[in-house]
């Protein structure tokens, strides 16, 4: 299968995206002077913008890749939740799996960008694990929607939506229905994803999750860490993103290391969301392991050339993939 054929097959795939959704809020401005009240810059605001963040940014990437994402998460019953729902509507992204809870607030990350520099971030969130009632409500949504899915993606930002109980029940459900599962993990639930199809940590997450220090530039050490992960989780594939050292993928019988491509990096925010989106769809259409990693590696690099969290451009991805893969 050619890369063009694979990207064409992305169109119409349905992906259940389960995890922590949020709003990425941007305040854009200029800095001309320092405050007389404290040694901090004064930002003269020129523009404001709200974007889909966290698991919702994965959904946005999937949408721009031609797939149909179905978001499954929990938000508050607050004004920010209304803003989030409006953002979903703007892209016609399904909200069928969204639970509104009085026990939560909707997560917002406010970023202040001054003269193309990220100068401040303010987080408004509740990262306590979901209570049992909200967990049950969310799982009922997932169960009712799972039959539509070609792949299930866990997007974990450690904000409490993904609990060990929920993770275990969804993985079992996916196995019963023969649906591949992919994971973009964080520290809290790192070892809770036993038996998933594709587990995609970055270098920092792998070190923290395993409590295993290793050098990402030394592939033999990455292999040893991956072997340790396999012994604990029995996952099918492990793909470790290594920043400037590229990406490593293993099915625990064979492995591939793909170096990073040279780029002008503007902002790494959201790159992991793009990587898991591309890898999940590539896995769902049956691309071989090396092409799953190669395509995801290219996409993650492309979005790093823009300031802020932005989705992948499918046309740009295709053009670069046909040149480099």
Secondary structure, DSSP 8 states (H G I E B T S, - for coil): --HHHHHHHHTT-EEEEEE-EEEEEEEEEEEEEE-SSSSSEEEEEEEEEEEEEEHHHHHHHHHHTT-EEEEEEEEESSHHHHHHHHHHHHTT-EEEEEEEETT----EEEEEEETTEEEEEEEE---S---HHHHHHHHHHHHHHGGG-SEEEEE--SSSSS-HHHHHHHHHHHHHTT-EEEEE--STTGGG-TT-SEE--BHHHHHHHHT----TT-HHHHHHHHHHHHHHH--SEEEEE-GGG-EEEE-SSSEEEE-------S--TTHHHHHHHHHHHHHHTT--HHHHHHHHHHHHHHHTTSSSS----HHHHHHHHHHH-
